[in-house]
Amino acid sequence: LLGIVCVMLGSLYSKYFSSASGGGDDEEATTAQSMITNSPSLTPIVCISVQDVQGNNTESPLKNHVVKVCGARITSKVRNGFYLQDPTPEKDASYSSGVFVYTGSMDLSSYAIGNMMIVEGEASEYYGNTQISSYSVMIDPSNTDIILIPATTLELPVADMSVFESHEGMYVNVVAAGGDGDNIIFSEYYNFDRYGDAVVCKARNRLFQFTERNVPDIDGYSAHVDEVERSCVVIDDNNGSQNPDPALLGGIAAYQIKDSFTFRGGDVVTNLKGPLFFSYDRWRVQPMSTDELSFAPSARPSLPDLAEGDLKLAFANLLNYFTNYDGRGADNDEEFLRQSSKTSLALSMMDADIVAVCELENAGATAADDLVEKLNSRFSGGERVYSAATSDQGISMVGDDVIRVDVLFDTLKYEVLSSAMLTDDLVSQALLDESPSGTIFNGKSRVPLAVTFQDIDTNREFTVVVTHFKSKGDFSGDASGADEDQGDGAAHYNPTRELSTLAVKEWLESSPTGISTNKVIVVGDMNAYSSEEPIEAWYSTQFGQYYDALNKQATEPWLYSYLFDGQFGSLDHAFVPVSSLEEMSIADAAIWNINSDELDIHDYNTDYGRNKDIFNADEPYRFSDHDPILLSIKFEPTS
């Protein structure tokens, strides 16, 4: 008997006086410890609140202990549990009053939102999210009334990231802070097709890259990244599987994404409510019905109606137009048919006299000729007959990269007089000496192509130059010195891209095609946002000043051609020498936003078992990840 008594006393000592795990105030942890057990096999004897479980730190002070929560009501039921919230929190706002209760496959149909519950289970941190893994769940027999807990307003951006933590597990209403005209808008959807995620942020029209309107700066970029992090949450889809089919925004059946129904970048979210939780390194909200999520879908843009000019020129990034399925672009015949159909449709709708392109397979003429053939088939009446400048000039390779640039032209209106390519052996040693790697185009930026055309009717001559500068990522791991990411917003290889601009300007001073003309148009994916050094270098007097044909810095709302990491910006540009404005003018210019605003679930890929029926070959939307540029040019002096 004495032995039994000793064991019982030891158990009680362990129950009431052992130290709590996790973070939080020591006094709080000690007090809360007396209300729980430190072993899942022991039954808790005292009810505590959700706030006691949550604490006011990043982890529960009762982590790995069994707790008994009473007096809290269900605010939301999800696929593997429900959310509880204290209806009348007693602690201050630094303590969250909501928590997720994991029930696994338990049938929750007998529990209603608004029920007051008694829950026993183990408090834990599941990948950074506080939860209770339940052992026992029941409606409080002393209070069976159903009373809904109203949503707590969560304003974005939050003052600091701790605000998210202090609302973890709570039923929130996400709104834009202030009265500045900003809204909650869709800002990122890269993972929507595979994981069902959609990122929404507080912004005027869109979130923009820091260096779209700011020069690269370490402190400024750091502040920008912090603000973006505080301005966004993920709309989760309540689905733990990958590549969900059907693809449902928020997991809500009424929001099944099809070609005929979608959301786009910049669309305004008019209502977003649900429990806030942390998963996969992001703060998320889980709406469960159209009452908790609504948005205003925007119309897809029609082709810009440009003012009439003498030359209509387009530039398009083709997102790896490959015919040999070597790991870039389409993986098989089915994908290539989808890709080539949508690409040729989009290019034909632009109805441009000249179409400059990049990310075309650089292995002979096969890919270029295939694109030309499919593009010409779109003009069944022979209204246009395109050819690739490389094929016309007998050029099989443009540099040694796996992708290249090219220029497609209407042979009914123009003929090629000459062409030239810029490689490092044509760059001055002074510029090469400034390169961190000693090279600019050989293995870094893709080789630019210049083509001089003559108008068949007027004999007017002009040159089109197409570029594709080194990307911002260091995928090969060879960035060194100043080419490394400086943390200022310009990412990797910024000096190499700046030198690429200067090298092109230097090259064009020499009339590289052998035909001297002041009418020059430079277009391309320059992989630099509008306030970065590679773009600013076009405006410098070194090797002659150039004019931004899109006039991006003076345009409101801001122009954009690309989306990365939830932020928009212009990587695609068009420039003309200031001196050329004595002989030509930009009658009109536009970026046709048919790609960056679109979910990639609409593109040609069939990866990961994507629902193929969402694809529509009869629409141009999401033929690439970059938006195309359209220019209307008059060959007369600029007024």
TORGU-191634 format. One record per residue: residue in one letter; x, y, z of N, C-alpha, C in turn. Coordinates in steps of 0.1 Angstrom, whole numbers, plus 5000, padded with zeros to 4 digits. Layout:
BEGIN
AXYZXYZXYZ
...
//
This chain:
BEGIN
L500849885000500050005000500950135000
L501950135009502850245009503450274995
G503850164988504450184975503450254965
I502150214966501150264958500950414960
V500950454973500850594977501950674972
C503150624973504350694968504250724953
V503850624945503650634931502650744928
M501550744935500450844933500950984936
L501751004947502251134950503251174940
G504051084935505051124924504351164911
S503251094908502451134896501851274898
L501351304910500751434912501851544911
Y503051514917504151614916504451644902
S504551534894504851554879503851634873
K502551614876501451674870501451824872
Y501751864884501552004888502752084888
F503952024889505152104891506252094881
S506152004871507251984861507252104852
S508452144847508552274839507952254825
A507352364820506652354807507752364796
S507352314785508252324773507852434764
G508652474754508252574745508652714750
G508252814743508652954746507553014756
G507653144758506653214766507253254779
D506453324787506853374800506853264810
D507853254818508053144828506853134837
E506353254842505253254852504053194845
E503853244832502653194825502753044823
A503952994819504152854817503852774830
T504352824841504152754853502752744857
T501952854856500552854859499852764850
A500052774837499352684828499752534830
Q500952514835501352374837500452304847
S499952384857499152324867497752284862
M497452324849496152294844496152174834
I497352124831497452014821498351904826
T498451804818499451694822500551694812
N501651634816502851634807502951494801
S501951414801502051284795500651264788
P500651224775499451194768498551084775
S499151004784498450894790497650944802
L497851064807497251124818496051214814
T494951204821493851284818493851424825
P493751534818493751664824492551684833
I492751764844491651774854491051914854
V491752014848491252144849491052204835
C489952274832489752334819490652464818
I491152484806491852604803491252664791
S491752784787491252854775492252834764
V491752874752492652864740493852954742
Q493653074747494753164750495853104758
D495453014768496452944776497252854767
V496652794758497352694749498252774740
Q497752884734498552964724499753034731
G499553094742500553184748500753304740
N501853374742502053504734503453494728
N503853374724505153364717504953274704
T505953244697505853174685505453024687
E505652974699505252834702504452834714
S503552734715502752714727503552684739
P503252754751504052714763503652574768
L502652514762502152384766502552274756
K503452304747503852214737504152074742
N503651974736503851834740503251794753
H502251874758501451834770499951824766
V499351734774497851714772497151834779
V496151884772495351994777493851964776
K493152044783491652034783491152174781
V490552204769490152334766488552334766
C488052434774486552444775486152584772
G484952604769484352734767484652804754
A485252734744485552784731484552734721
R484352804711483352764701484052744687
I483452654679483952624666483652744657
T484652784649484552894640484552844625
S485152724623485352674609485652524610
K485052454601485352304600486152284586
V487252214587488052184575488152034574
R488951994564488951854560489451764571
N490351814580490951724590490851774604
G489851864606489651914620488752034620
F488852114630488152234631488852344639
Y488452464639489052574646488152614658
L488852634669488152674682488652814685
Q487652894691488053024695487353064708
D488153134716487553184729486553294725
P485253284730484353394726484553524734
T485053514746485353634754486753624760
P487853654752489253634756489453724769
E490253664778490553734790491953794790
K492853744782494153794781494253904770
D495353974770495454084760495654034746
A495654124736495654084722496954024717
S497954014725499153944721498953794721
Y497953754728497553604729496553574719
S496753484710495753444700494653374708
S493353394704492253324711491653214702
G492453174691491953074682493052964681
V492552844678493552734676492952624668
F493752554660493252444652493252314660
V492152234659492052104666492052004655
Y493151924655493351814645492551694650
T491651644641490751534644491051414634
G491851444624492151344614490951304606
S490551174605489451134597488151124605
M488051184617486851184625485651244618
D484551184619483351244613482851364621
L482851484615482551604622481151654619
S480351564613478951614609478051644620
S478351594632477451614643477851744651
Y478851814646479351934653479052054643
A478552154648478252274640479052394644
I479252474634479952604636479152684646
G479852724657479152794668478952714680
N479152574679479052494691480152524701
M479752524714480752534724481252394727
M482552374728483152244728484052224741
I484152094744485152054754486151964746
V487452004745488351924738489551884746
E489951764746491151714753492051664742
G493351694743494351654734495751704737
E496651674729498051714731498351844723
A498851944730499252064723500552044716
S500652094704501852064696502052184686
E503252174679503552264668503752184656
Y502852204646502952124634503452214623
Y504752204621505552284611505252434614
G505252474626505152614630503752654633
N502752574632501352604635500952534648
T500452614657500052554670498752484668
Q498652364673497352284672497252194684
I496052144685495752034695495351914688
S496051804690495751674685494751604694
S493551594690492451564700492451414703
Y492151394716491851254721490351244723
S489751354727488351354731487751484727
V486551484720485851594715484451584718
M483851684724482351674727481851814728
I480551824725479851954727479651974742
D479852094747479752124761478252094765
P477952004774476551974777475852084785
S476752174791476152284799475752404790
N476152404778475852514769475752464754
T474652424750474452364737473952474727
D473852594731473452704721474552714710
I474052744699474952774687475052924686
I476252974688476553114687477753144679
L477553214668478753234659479653344664
I480953324663481853424667482253514655
P482053634656482353724645483753734641
A484053754628485453764624486153884630
T487453864633488253964638488954034626
T488954164625489554234614491054214614
L491554174602493054164601493454254589
E494054374592494454474582495754444577
L495854444563497154424557497654564551
P498854604552499954514559499854524574
V500254414580500254414595501454504599
A501354554611502454634616503754564617
D503754434621504954354621504454204621
M505354114618504953974616504353914629
S504553974641504053914653502453934653
V501954024645500454034644499853914638
F500553854629500053724623499953624634
E501053614642501153514652500053534663
S499753654666498753684676497353664671
H497253634658495853594653495853454648
E496853374650496953234646495753154651
G495153094642493953004645492653084647
M492653214646491453294648490753314635
Y489453334636488553364624488753504621
V489253534609489653674606488953724593
N488853854592488353924580489454004575
V490053964563491254034557490754154549
V491354264553491054394546492254474544
A492154574535493354664532493354774542
A494454794549494554904559494455044552
G494055134560494055274556492855304547
G492855424542491855464533492455524520
D493555464516494355514505493955464491
G492855394490492455344477492955214474
D493855154482494355024480493254914482
N493554794476492654684478493354564481
I492654454484493254324485493154264471
I494254234465494254184451495054054449
F494753984439495453864436496853904430
S497953844436499253884433500253774429
E499853654432500753544428499853414428
Y500153334417499353214415500253104408
Y501553114410502453014404502152874409
N501752864422501552734427500052694427
F499252764420497852734421497552604414
D498152574402497852454395498352334402
R499452344410499952224416499452204431
Y499352324438499052314452497752384456
G497152454446495852524449496052654457
D497252704457497552834464497352954455
A496753054462496653194455497053294465
V498053374462498453484471497753614469
V497253674479496553804478497353904487
C497354024482498154124489497454264489
K497854344498497254484498498154564488
A497454624478498154704468497154794461
R497654894454496754994446496154914434
N497054874425496654794414497354664414
R498654664418499454544419500654574428
L501254474433502554484439503554494428
F504554584429505554594419506954564425
Q507754514417509154494421509754624425
F510654614435511254734441511954824430
T512754754422513554824412512754864399
E511454844399510654894388510655054388
R510555114400510555254401511655304411
N512455224416513555264426514855204421
V515955284422517255234419517655134429
P518455034425518854934434519454994447
D519054934459519554994471519254884482
I520354854490520254744500519154784510
D519254894516518254934527516854944521
G516755004510515455024504514854894500
Y515654804495515054674491514754594503
S515554594513515154524526513854574531
A513654704531512354754537511254714528
H511454704515510454664505510054514507
V511054434509510754294511509954274524
D510354344534509654334547508154384545
E507954484538506554534536505754434528
V506354374518505654274510505254154518
E506154114527505854004536504654034545
R504554154549503554194559502254224552
S502254234538501154274530500354154524
C500754034526500153924518499853804527
V498853734523498453604528498053514516
V498053384519497753284509496253234511
I495553234501494253164501494453014499
D494252934509494452794509493252724502
D493352604498492252534491491752414499
N492152404512491652294520491752154514
N492952134507493152014500494651974502
G494851864508496251824511496951754499
S496251734488496851664477497551764467
Q498451704459499051784448498151774436
N498251874427497651874414496151844416
P495451924424493951894426493151904413
D492251814411491351824400489951784405
P489051874404489052004398489952104406
A490352214399491152314405490152414411
L490052434424489052514430489752624438
L489452744435489952864443489352854457
G490252844467489752834481489152704484
G489252604474488652474476487052484475
I486552594469485152624469484652584455
A483652494455483152434443482652534433
A482052644438481552754429482652824421
Y483952804426485052874420485952774413
Q485352684405486152594398486752664385
I488052654384488752734374488652654361
K488152724351488052674337488552784328
D488652754315488952864306487952974306
S486652934308485653034308485453104322
F486153054332486053124345487353114352
T487953224355489253234361489453354369
F490453364377490853494383492153534377
R492553664377493653714371494453804380
G495753824377496553914385495854054386
G495854114398495254244399493754244402
D493054124401491654114404491454154419
V490354224422490154264436489354164443
V489854124455489154044464488254124473
T486954104472485954194479485654144492
N485954014495485553954508486453834510
L487153834521487953714525487953694540
K487253584544487153544558487553404560
G488053364572488353234575489453224586
P489753104590490753094601492153124595
L492953184602494353214598495253104604
F496153054596497052954600498352964593
F499352894598500752894592501052754587
S501452754574501852624568502752654556
Y503752564554504652584543505252724542
D505652774554506352904555505553024551
R504153004550503353124547502153124556
W501653254559500453264566499253254556
R498253174560497153134551495853164557
V494853184549493453194553492653084545
Q491753024553490952914547489452954546
P489053014535487553034533486952904530
M485652884533484952764531483752774522
S483352894518482152914510482253054503
T481353074494481353204487480953314497
D480453284508480153384519481453434525
E482453354523483753384530484853424519
L484553414507485453454496484653504484
S484853624480484353674468485353774461
F485253784448486253874441485553924428
A486154024423485654084411486454044399
P486053944391486853904379486954014369
S488154034364488354134353488254074340
A487954154330487854104316489254084310
R489453974303490653954296490854064286
P492054124284492254234275492254194261
S491554274253491554254238492854324233
L493154294220494354354214494354504215
P495454564220495454714220495254774206
D494454874206494154944193495155054191
L496255024184497355124183496955224172
A497455354175497355454164498155404152
E497655444140498255394128499655454126
G500555374121501855414117502355354104
D503655364101504155304089504655164091
L504955134104505555004107504954954120
K504354834120503854774133504854664136
L505454674148506454584153506054524166
A506254394167505954324180507154254185
F507254244198508254154204507654064214
A508053934213507453834222508553734227
N508553704240509253594245508453474243
L508953364237508153244233508153134244
L508753164255508753054266509252924260
N510452924254511152804250510352724239
Y510352784227509752714216510752614210
F510552494214511552384210510752274203
T511452214193510752104185511451974189
N512551974197513251844199513051784213
Y512151854221511851794235513051754243
D513951844245515251814252515251854266
G514051884272513951934285513552074287
R513652154276513052284276511752284267
G510852374271509652374263508752254264
A508152224253507252104253507951974255
D507351884262507951754265507551644255
N506551664247506051564238505251624227
D504751544217503951594206502751664211
E502051614221500851674225501051814231
E502051824239502351954245502752054234
F503552004224504052104214502852144205
L501952054202500752104195500052204202
R499852194215499152294223499952424223
Q501252414225502152534226502152604212
S502352534201502452594188501152654184
S500052594187498752644184498452774191
K498652784204498452904211499353014207
T500652974205501653084202501453144188
S501153054178500853104165499653194164
L498653154172497353234173497653374178
A498453374190498653504196499453594186
L500453544180501353624171500453664159
S499653584154498853624142497853734146
M497253734158496353834163497053964164
M498353964167499054094167499154154154
D499154074143499154124129500254234127
A501454194131502554294130503254264117
D503854374112504754364100505954284103
I506554314115507754244120507554194134
V507954074137507754014150509153964155
A509754034164511053994170510753894182
V511453794183511253684193512453654200
C512353594212513453524219512953394225
E513853324231513553184236513053094225
L513753104214513553014203514652914203
E514352784200515352684200516552714191
N517752704196518952744188519652614183
A519052554173519652434168519152414153
G519752504145519352504131518052584129
A517452554117516252634113514952574117
T514952454123513752374125512652444133
A513052494144512052564153511552684146
A512452774141512052894135511152864123
D511452774114510652744103509352684106
D509252604117508052544122507052664126
L507652754134506852864139506352954127
V507152974117506753054106505652984098
E505852854096504752774089503452784096
K503452764109502152774116501552914117
L502453014117501953144117501353184104
N502053144093501453174080500153104077
S499952984083498752914081497552984087
R497853074097496753154103496253264093
F496953294082496553384072496153314060
S495053244060494653154050494453224036
G494153354037494053434024495353484019
G496453454025497753504021497953644024
E497253704034497353844038498753874042
R499453774049500853794053501553664050
V502853684046503653564044504953594051
Y505153534063506353564071507453464067
S508653514070509853434070510753474082
A511653384086512553414097513853474090
A514353584096515553644091516653554091
T516753464101517953374101517853274089
S516653234086516553144075516853214062
D516353334061516553414049518053444047
Q518753454058520253484057521153364058
G520453244059521253124060521953104073
I521453164084522053154097521453034104
S522252944108521752824115521852834130
M522752914135522952934150523153084153
V522553124163522753264168523453254182
G524753254182525453224194525453084197
D525953044210526052904213525152864225
D524252954229523252914239522252824233
V521452754242520452664236519252734232
I519052864235517952944230518553064223
R517753124214518253234206517153334203
V517553444197516653544192516453524177
D515353594172515153594157514253704154
V514053734141513153834137512353774125
L511053764127510053724116509553844109
F509553844096509153964089508153924077
D507254014074506353994063507054014049
T507253904042507953914029507153994019
L505854014021505154094011505454244012
K506054284023506254424026507754454027
Y508554364031509954394034510854284028
E512154324026513154234023514354264032
V515154154035516354174043517454214035
L518154324039519354374031520554314037
S520654304051521854244057521454214072
S522354144078522254114092523554094099
A523554104112524854084120524554034134
M525553974140525353924153526553974162
L526254004175527254064184527753954193
T529053924192529653834201530853904208
D531453844218532453904226533653954218
D533953894206535053934199534854064191
L533554114192533254244186533054354196
V533254314209533154414220534454474223
S534554594227535754664230536354594242
Q537654594243538354534254538054614267
A537854744266537554824277536254774284
L535254734277534054684283534254544288
L534954464281535254324285535954324298
D536954424300537754434312536854464324
E535654524322534754564333533954444337
S533854334329533054224332533554144344
P532754104354533254024365533753884360
S533253844349533653704344534553714332
G534853844327535653854315534853834302
T533553804303532753784291531453854293
I530753884282529453944282528453854275
F528753814262527853744255528153594253
N529453564255529853424253529553344266
G528353284267528053214279527253294290
K526953424287526153504296524953554288
S524853684285523753734277523753664263
R522553634258522453574245522853674234
V523353614224523953694213522853774206
P522953914206521953994199522053984184
L520954004177520853994163520354124157
A521054184147520554304141520254274126
V519054324122518654294108518154424102
T518754454090518354574083517454534072
F516254604072515154574062515054694052
Q514454664041514054764031512554744028
D511854854029510454854025510354834010
I509654734006509554703991508954823983
D507954883989507254993982508055123982
T508655163993509255293995510755293994
N511355173995512855163996513355214009
R512555244019512955294031513755184039
E514855224045515655124052515655154067
F515655044075515655054090516154924095
T516654934108517254824114516554784127
V516254654129515654604141516754514148
V516854544161517854474169517054404180
V517254274182516554194192517654134202
T517354154215518254114226517554024236
H518453954243517953874254519153854264
F519053944274520253954283520153844294
K521353834301521453724311520353734322
S519853624326518753624336519253654349
K518353674359518653724372519053604381
G518753484377519053364386520453314384
D521053264394522353204393522253044392
F521652994382521252854381522552764380
S523552824373524752744371525752764383
G525552854392526352884403527752944400
D527753014388529053074385529153224386
A528153284392528153424395529353454404
S530153554402531253594410531353744411
G531953784422532253924424530954014423
A531054114415529854214414528654144408
D528854034401527753964395526953884405
E527453874417526653804427525553894432
D524453834437523353914442523854004454
Q523654134452524154234462523154264472
G521954204471520854234481520254364479
D520354424467519754554465518554554456
G518054434452516854424444517154384429
A518454394425518754374411519154224408
A519254144419519654004418520953984411
H521153864406522453824400522753884386
Y524053904383524453934370524054084365
N523754164375523454304371524554374363
P525754364367526854434359526954374345
T526754244344526854184331525754234322
R524554254327523454304319523654454315
E524254534325524554664322525554674311
L526654594311527654594301527054544288
S526054454288525354414276524654534269
T524054614277523454734271524554824264
L525554854272526654934266527254874254
A527454744254528054674243527154684230
V525854674232524954684221525054824215
K525054924224525055064220526355094212
E527455044218528755064211528754994197
W528254874196528154804184527354874173
L526254934178525354994168525955124163
E526855184170527555304165528355274152
S528655144150529555104139528655064127
S527355074127526455024116526854874113
P526554784123527154644122526654574110
T525454604104524954524093525654574080
G526454684081527054734069526254834062
I525054864067524154964061523855074071
S524255194068524055304077522655354076
T521955354087520655404089520455454103
N519855574104519555624117518255574123
K517555504115516255444120516555304126
V516655304139516955184146515955154157
I515555034159514654994170515254874177
V515454894190516054784198514954734207
V514654604207513654544215514254414222
G513654374233514154244239513754224253
D513954104257513854064272515254094278
M515354204285516554254290516854204304
N515854134310515954074323516354184334
A515854304332516154414341514854494342
Y514554534355513454614357513754764354
S512754844353512954974346513855074353
S514155054366515155154372516455094375
E516754974370518054914372519054964362
E520354944365521455004357521454954342
P521054834339521054794325520054874317
I518954924323517955014316518455154317
E518955204328519455334329520555364319
A521355254316522455274307521955314293
W520755284289520255324276520155474275
Y519855534287519655684287520955764288
S522055694292523355764294523855804280
T524755904281525355964269526455874263
Q526955774271527955684266527455604254
F528055624242527655554230526255604225
G525855724229524655784224523455754233
Q522555854234521355834243520255764235
Y519455684242518255624237517055664244
Y515955644237514555684242513755564244
D513055554256512155444259510855454251
A510755364241509555374232508255354240
L508355284251507055264259506855374269
N507855464271507755574280507255524294
K507855424299507355354311507355444324
Q508355524325508555604337507455714339
A506855744328505855854328504455794327
T504255664327502955604324502255564337
E501055604339500255564350498955494345
P498455384351499255304360500455244354
W501355194363502655144358502455034349
L503355024339503354914329504054794335
Y503754684330504454554334504354454323
S505354364324505354254314505554114320
Y505854114333506253984339505853984354
L505653874359505353844373506353754379
F506953794390507853704398507653724412
D507453614420507453614434506353714439
G505253724432504153804436504253954433
Q505253984425505454124422505654144407
F505054244402505054274387506154374384
G506554374371507554464366507754444351
S508554534345508854524331510254474329
L510354344324511654294319511854314304
D510754344298510754354283510754504279
H511554544270511754684267511954714252
A511754844248511954884235512655024235
F513655044228514455164228514755204213
V514855334211515255394198516255504202
P517355524193518255624195517555764195
V517955854204517355984204517556054191
S518756024185519056094172518056044161
S517555924163516655874152515255944152
L514956014163513656084164513656204154
E514756234148514756334137514156274124
E514056144124513556074111512355984114
M512055954126510955864130510355904143
S509155854146508455874158507655754163
I507455744176506655644181505255684181
A504455634172503055674170502255624182
D502555504186501855434198502655324202
A502355284215503055164220502255104232
A502354974234501554914244502254774248
I501954734260502254594264500854524265
W500754414258499454334258499554234269
N498854264280498954184293498054054292
I498553964283497753844282498453714288
N499553744294500353624300500653644315
S501153754319501653764333500453764342
D499253814338498153814347497353684347
E497753584339497053464337497653344346
L496853264351497353144358498053054348
D499152994352499852904343499152774340
I498052754348497152634345496552644331
H496552764325496052784312497052764301
D498252734304499252724293499252584288
Y500252554279500252424272500752304280
N501352324292501852214299500852114304
T501151994304500251884310500951824322
D501951884327502751824338501851794350
Y502351694357501751654370500251614369
G499851564357498451524356497451634355
R497851754351496951864350495751834341
N494651894345493451874337493551944324
K493651864313493951914300492751994294
D491551974300490352044294490352194297
I491152234306491252384310491852454298
F492752394291493452464280492452494268
N492652614263491852654251492752704240
A492952624229493852654218493252774210
D491952804212491352914204491453054211
E492253054222492453184229493953204230
P494453334230495853354231496453364245
Y495553364255495953384268496853284274
R497953324280499053244286499753154275
F500053224264500953154254502453154259
S502753244268504053264274503953304288
D505153334295505053394308505353544307
H505853594296506053734294504953794285
D504653914287503653984279504354044267
P503754044255504354094243504254244242
I505154304235505254454233504754474219
L503954584217503554624204503954774202
L504454804190504954934186504354974173
S503855104172503455164159504455274156
I505155264145506255364142505955434130
K506055574130505955654118507355694114
F507555694101508855734096508755884092
E508655964102508656104101509156164114
P509656294114510256344126509356354137
T509856334149509056344161508756494164
S507556534166507256674169507656704183
//
